[in-house]
Amino acid sequence: ALEMVGGAFAPFAYVRPAHSPDGRHVAYYSATHRPLGETRLERAAATFGQREGRPFLHVHGIWSEPDGERRGG
């Protein structure tokens, strides 16, 4: 696990919880969001591991997108 404080990402991509499109899943994810420009990280906690044999990062955090909107997930 890691804790991240501060910094910026460009590009930045994320998904958020969403309703299942087929009703077969209790939890599902939105389409990938990709804000244009630099996204500023406030704080995040991440778990690093592998998924299907590839590196995988699961993160929950708070950030500000280029439009100034503060978001989290």
Secondary structure, 3 states (H helix, E strand, C coil): CEEEECCEECCCCECCEECCCCCCCCCEECCCECCCCCEEEEEEEEEEEEECCEEEEEEEEEEECCCCCEEEC
